[in-house]
Amino acid sequence: MNVSIEITLAPLQNDYEKPIKAFIRMLRNSSFTVKENPLSTQVYGELQPLMIFLTSAIEESFDSITAGMIHLKIVKSNRSDYVPFN
């Protein structure tokens, strides 16, 4: 089953940019389709392998910060080809 996942990492610390950039680099280096915007990152792929990867990536990211939150939105379908209305 294909899914689209929107992810926002919010480190609750003063030095928040470094862990966000490291997390995005992990996503970019994966085998999944990744799209970025200023507020979140979207990742597209098969549900099971994507969730296994995200569990590991989130754990690694959380190990590098004092406190933080991850917001996930999961849509059942691959929306990577979505084009917004002009």
C-alpha positions as CSV (number, residue, x, y, z in Angstrom):
1,M,0.0,0.0,0.0
2,N,1.4,3.4,-1.0
3,V,1.3,6.3,1.4
4,S,2.2,9.9,1.6
5,I,3.6,11.1,5.0
6,E,4.1,14.7,6.0
7,I,6.6,15.1,8.7
8,T,7.5,18.1,10.9
9,L,10.3,17.8,13.5
10,A,10.2,20.4,16.3
11,P,13.2,20.2,18.6
12,L,12.3,22.0,21.9
13,Q,15.7,23.6,22.4
14,N,17.6,26.7,21.5
15,D,19.8,25.0,18.9
16,Y,17.0,23.6,16.8
17,E,18.3,24.0,13.2
18,K,21.1,21.5,13.4
19,P,18.9,18.5,14.3
20,I,16.2,19.5,11.8
21,K,18.8,19.6,9.0
22,A,20.3,16.3,10.1
23,F,16.9,14.7,10.0
24,I,16.1,16.0,6.6
25,R,19.5,14.7,5.3
26,M,18.5,11.2,6.7
27,L,15.3,11.4,4.7
28,R,17.0,12.6,1.6
29,N,19.5,9.7,1.8
30,S,16.8,7.1,1.9
31,S,15.4,5.2,-1.1
32,F,12.0,7.0,-0.7
33,T,10.7,10.0,-2.7
34,V,11.2,13.1,-0.5
35,K,9.9,16.6,-1.1
36,E,10.6,19.6,1.1
37,N,8.9,22.9,1.8
38,P,9.7,25.5,4.5
39,L,7.3,24.0,7.1
40,S,7.5,20.3,6.6
41,T,8.9,17.4,4.5
42,Q,6.8,14.9,2.6
43,V,8.0,11.3,2.1
44,Y,6.3,8.8,-0.3
45,G,6.5,5.1,-0.5
46,E,5.2,1.7,0.6
47,L,3.7,1.8,4.1
48,Q,5.7,-1.1,5.8
49,P,9.2,-0.2,4.6
50,L,8.6,3.5,5.1
51,M,7.4,3.1,8.6
52,I,10.3,0.8,9.5
53,F,12.7,3.4,8.1
54,L,10.9,6.3,9.9
55,T,11.0,4.5,13.2
56,S,14.7,4.2,13.0
57,A,15.2,7.8,11.7
58,I,13.0,9.3,14.4
59,E,14.8,7.3,17.1
60,E,18.2,8.5,15.8
61,S,16.9,12.1,15.7
62,F,15.4,11.9,19.2
63,D,18.8,10.6,20.5
64,S,20.4,13.8,19.3
65,I,18.1,16.3,21.0
66,T,17.1,17.1,24.6
67,A,13.4,17.2,23.9
68,G,11.2,17.5,20.8
69,M,8.1,16.5,18.9
70,I,7.4,14.9,15.6
71,H,4.1,15.6,13.7
72,L,3.1,13.0,11.2
73,K,0.2,13.1,8.7
74,I,-0.4,9.9,6.8
75,V,-2.5,9.7,3.6
76,K,-3.3,6.4,2.0
77,S,-2.1,7.0,-1.5
78,N,1.0,8.4,-3.2
79,R,0.4,12.1,-3.7
80,S,3.9,12.9,-4.9
81,D,2.5,14.0,-8.3
82,Y,0.0,16.5,-6.8
83,V,0.1,19.9,-8.4
84,P,-1.7,22.8,-6.5
85,F,-4.2,25.0,-8.2
86,N,-2.7,28.3,-9.6
